[in-house]
Amino acid sequence: MSGGDTELFSTVLRAQTKSFYVDLKENNRGRYLKVAEKGKYRAKSSVVVPASGVPQFLTLMRFYLDEAEAGRIAQPQDLIVESKIFSFNAGSNDRGQFLRVFERGGGFPTGGSSLMIPNGLNNTYLRMFAECLEKIAAQLGDEAFDFSQNMPSVMPILASSSPDVVNLECKETGPVLSVGSKHFFFESRSNTRGPFMRIKEVSGGMKNLLVVPMNAITQFQEAINLAAAQQPQQENGPGAANAAS
């Protein structure tokens, strides 16, 4: 337990050669869930989920468990919690099927990179994770789902990995615009030089940051409209596909 953080719930889950340390903690920013993975074949890694995202995190875990039990490989999904993105991907390797959860972005508090959760025989380990998250959600009380009811059959999604889907959500930190696997975070901030708009782009392992002074926002919007009205110029070369993905 780090200084200033209070431990509310803690357990260790064993899956094949891995140990997952699951902790619900609280500090002056609020409650959060930290899951740290330590295994024989991977360096120690962790993800940190703000308490407000635990119910949706559990919903996705249940979704991937249900798909695995039906014999299907679920499509990738992104979960946006505050200024963080959690990308869920189901896959397989020589040790069997697994669910990978990759954390991107930053925020509250900063976490690690990814988890690789093996499905296990008859999806034992995925089920073990889901049941553990149910206990934690119950510990959170009003911040979690009512588990006396069935889990929703349709997820409250979130952000799709389909390149055709455009979604705009209002988060506590500001609007989030998702375009396929790209996510744009808009935040109003201020420093000694005055107020400004910070626009952060997160796509895969890439992050870009744009800062626009508030006194230029009107002209910035006008410039975007003017550029959008122009005839698009065709790009060629190896970087052209990445620019639109």
C-alpha positions as CSV (number, residue, x, y, z in Angstrom):
1,M,0.0,0.0,0.0
2,S,1.5,3.3,-1.1
3,G,1.6,6.3,1.3
4,G,-1.7,8.1,1.7
5,D,-3.7,5.3,0.1
6,T,-6.2,3.3,2.2
7,E,-6.7,-0.4,1.2
8,L,-10.4,-1.3,1.2
9,F,-10.3,-4.8,-0.4
10,S,-7.4,-7.0,-1.4
11,T,-7.1,-10.5,-2.9
12,V,-4.7,-12.5,-5.1
13,L,-5.9,-14.6,-8.1
14,R,-3.8,-17.4,-9.4
15,A,-4.0,-18.3,-13.1
16,Q,-1.6,-20.8,-14.6
17,T,1.9,-19.3,-13.9
18,K,0.5,-15.9,-13.1
19,S,-0.6,-14.1,-10.0
20,F,-3.0,-11.1,-10.2
21,Y,-3.0,-8.8,-7.2
22,V,-6.4,-7.1,-7.0
23,D,-6.8,-4.1,-4.7
24,L,-9.6,-1.6,-4.2
25,K,-8.0,1.5,-2.7
26,E,-8.9,5.1,-1.7
27,N,-6.9,8.3,-1.6
28,N,-7.7,12.0,-1.6
29,R,-8.8,11.7,-5.3
30,G,-11.3,9.0,-4.6
31,R,-11.6,5.2,-4.9
32,Y,-9.8,3.2,-7.6
33,L,-9.2,-0.4,-8.6
34,K,-5.6,-1.6,-9.2
35,V,-4.9,-5.0,-10.8
36,A,-1.3,-6.0,-11.0
37,E,0.0,-9.0,-12.9
38,K,3.1,-10.9,-12.1
39,G,4.1,-13.9,-14.1
40,K,6.9,-16.2,-15.3
41,Y,6.9,-15.0,-18.9
42,R,6.0,-11.3,-18.6
43,A,7.3,-8.3,-16.8
44,K,5.2,-7.1,-13.9
45,S,2.4,-4.9,-15.2
46,S,-0.8,-3.2,-13.9
47,V,-3.9,-1.3,-14.8
48,V,-5.7,1.3,-12.6
49,V,-9.4,1.8,-13.0
50,P,-11.2,4.8,-11.3
51,A,-14.2,3.6,-9.2
52,S,-16.7,5.1,-11.7
53,G,-15.5,2.7,-14.4
54,V,-15.6,-0.6,-12.4
55,P,-19.3,-1.4,-13.3
56,Q,-18.5,-1.0,-17.1
57,F,-15.2,-2.9,-16.6
58,L,-17.2,-5.8,-15.1
59,T,-19.8,-5.6,-17.9
60,L,-17.1,-6.0,-20.5
61,M,-15.5,-8.9,-18.6
62,R,-18.9,-10.6,-18.5
63,F,-19.3,-10.0,-22.2
64,Y,-16.0,-11.6,-23.1
65,L,-16.8,-14.5,-20.7
66,D,-20.2,-15.1,-22.3
67,E,-18.7,-15.0,-25.8
68,A,-15.9,-17.4,-24.8
69,E,-18.5,-19.8,-23.3
70,A,-20.4,-19.6,-26.6
71,G,-17.3,-20.6,-28.5
72,R,-16.8,-17.2,-30.1
73,I,-13.9,-14.7,-30.2
74,A,-15.4,-11.3,-29.3
75,Q,-14.5,-8.2,-31.3
76,P,-12.2,-5.6,-29.6
77,Q,-13.9,-3.0,-27.5
78,D,-12.7,0.2,-25.9
79,L,-13.8,1.5,-22.5
80,I,-13.3,5.2,-21.7
81,V,-13.1,6.2,-18.1
82,E,-12.3,9.8,-17.4
83,S,-9.1,10.4,-19.3
84,K,-8.2,6.8,-19.6
85,I,-8.9,4.2,-22.4
86,F,-9.0,0.5,-21.6
87,S,-8.8,-1.7,-24.8
88,F,-10.1,-5.2,-24.5
89,N,-8.9,-7.8,-27.0
90,A,-9.6,-11.6,-27.0
91,G,-7.0,-13.8,-28.7
92,S,-5.0,-17.0,-28.4
93,N,-1.4,-18.3,-28.4
94,D,0.4,-21.6,-27.8
95,R,-0.8,-21.6,-24.2
96,G,-4.5,-21.1,-25.1
97,Q,-7.1,-18.4,-25.3
98,F,-6.7,-15.1,-23.3
99,L,-8.2,-11.7,-22.8
100,R,-5.8,-8.7,-23.0
101,V,-6.7,-5.4,-21.3
102,F,-4.4,-2.5,-22.3
103,E,-4.6,0.8,-20.5
104,R,-3.8,4.1,-22.4
105,G,-4.0,7.7,-21.5
106,G,-3.4,9.2,-18.1
107,G,-5.3,10.3,-15.1
108,F,-6.3,9.0,-11.8
109,P,-3.9,7.7,-10.6
110,T,-1.4,6.6,-13.2
111,G,-1.2,2.9,-13.8
112,G,0.7,0.4,-15.8
113,S,0.3,-0.9,-19.3
114,S,-1.6,-4.2,-19.7
115,L,-3.0,-7.5,-18.3
116,M,-3.0,-10.8,-20.1
117,I,-5.7,-13.0,-18.5
118,P,-5.8,-16.6,-19.6
119,N,-9.3,-18.1,-20.2
120,G,-8.3,-21.4,-18.5
121,L,-10.1,-24.7,-18.8
122,N,-13.8,-24.1,-19.4
123,N,-13.0,-20.4,-19.0
124,T,-12.3,-20.9,-15.3
125,Y,-10.0,-17.9,-14.9
126,L,-12.2,-15.4,-16.8
127,R,-15.1,-16.5,-14.5
128,M,-12.9,-16.1,-11.5
129,F,-12.0,-12.5,-12.5
130,A,-15.7,-11.6,-13.1
131,E,-16.7,-13.0,-9.7
132,C,-13.9,-11.0,-8.0
133,L,-15.0,-7.8,-9.8
134,E,-18.6,-8.4,-8.6
135,K,-17.4,-8.5,-5.0
136,I,-15.5,-5.2,-5.6
137,A,-18.5,-3.6,-7.3
138,A,-20.7,-4.6,-4.3
139,Q,-18.0,-3.0,-2.0
140,L,-18.4,0.2,-3.9
141,G,-22.1,0.3,-3.1
142,D,-24.0,3.0,-5.0
143,E,-21.2,3.3,-7.6
144,A,-21.9,-0.2,-8.9
145,F,-24.7,-2.1,-10.5
146,D,-27.5,-3.7,-8.5
147,F,-26.3,-7.4,-8.6
148,S,-29.7,-8.7,-7.5
149,Q,-30.7,-8.1,-11.1
150,N,-29.2,-9.8,-14.1
151,M,-26.3,-8.3,-15.9
152,P,-27.5,-6.3,-19.0
153,S,-27.4,-8.2,-22.2
154,V,-26.4,-5.2,-24.2
155,M,-23.3,-3.3,-23.0
156,P,-23.5,0.4,-22.4
157,I,-20.8,0.9,-25.1
158,L,-18.5,2.8,-24.7
159,A,-16.4,3.1,-27.8
160,S,-16.4,0.7,-30.7
161,S,-13.2,-0.3,-32.6
162,S,-15.1,-0.1,-35.9
163,P,-13.6,2.7,-38.1
164,D,-17.1,3.8,-39.1
165,V,-18.4,4.6,-35.7
166,V,-18.2,8.2,-34.4
167,N,-19.2,8.8,-30.8
168,L,-19.2,11.9,-28.6
169,E,-19.4,11.6,-24.8
170,C,-19.3,14.1,-22.0
171,K,-16.9,13.1,-19.2
172,E,-16.1,14.8,-15.9
173,T,-12.8,16.0,-17.4
174,G,-14.5,17.2,-20.7
175,P,-15.9,15.9,-24.0
176,V,-14.4,12.8,-25.6
177,L,-14.7,12.3,-29.3
178,S,-14.2,8.7,-30.5
179,V,-13.7,7.9,-34.2
180,G,-13.0,4.2,-34.5
181,S,-9.9,3.4,-32.6
182,K,-9.0,7.1,-32.3
183,H,-10.0,9.1,-29.2
184,F,-9.8,12.9,-28.7
185,F,-10.0,14.3,-25.2
186,F,-10.9,18.0,-24.9
187,E,-10.1,19.8,-21.6
188,S,-10.3,23.5,-20.6
189,R,-7.2,24.4,-18.5
190,S,-5.4,27.5,-17.2
191,N,-1.8,28.3,-16.3
192,T,0.2,31.5,-15.6
193,R,-0.1,32.4,-19.3
194,G,-3.9,32.2,-19.2
195,P,-6.7,29.8,-20.1
196,F,-6.3,27.3,-23.0
197,M,-7.9,24.3,-24.6
198,R,-5.9,21.0,-24.5
199,I,-6.8,18.4,-27.1
200,K,-5.2,15.0,-26.6
201,E,-5.3,12.3,-29.3
202,V,-4.8,8.7,-28.3
203,S,-4.6,5.9,-30.9
204,G,-3.0,2.6,-30.2
205,G,0.3,3.3,-28.4
206,M,0.5,6.8,-29.9
207,K,-0.4,10.1,-28.1
208,N,-0.4,13.6,-29.5
209,L,-1.1,16.8,-27.7
210,L,-2.4,20.1,-29.1
211,V,-2.7,23.3,-27.0
212,V,-4.8,26.3,-28.2
213,P,-5.1,29.5,-26.3
214,M,-8.7,30.4,-25.4
215,N,-8.5,33.8,-27.1
216,A,-7.9,31.9,-30.4
217,I,-10.6,29.3,-30.1
218,T,-13.1,31.1,-32.4
219,Q,-10.5,31.4,-35.1
220,F,-9.4,27.9,-34.5
221,Q,-13.0,26.6,-35.1
222,E,-13.2,28.8,-38.2
223,A,-9.9,27.4,-39.5
224,I,-11.3,23.8,-39.1
225,N,-14.4,24.7,-41.0
226,L,-12.5,26.3,-43.8
227,A,-10.1,23.3,-44.1
228,A,-13.1,20.8,-44.0
229,A,-14.7,22.7,-46.9
230,Q,-11.7,22.2,-49.1
231,Q,-11.3,19.4,-51.6
232,P,-9.4,16.6,-49.8
233,Q,-5.9,16.1,-51.2
234,Q,-4.9,12.5,-51.9
235,E,-2.0,11.2,-49.8
236,N,0.3,8.4,-50.9
237,G,3.1,6.5,-49.2
238,P,3.4,4.3,-46.1
239,G,2.2,6.9,-43.7
240,A,-1.0,7.7,-45.5
241,A,-3.0,4.8,-44.1
242,N,-1.9,5.5,-40.5
243,A,-3.0,9.1,-40.7
244,A,-6.6,8.1,-41.2
245,S,-6.7,5.1,-38.9
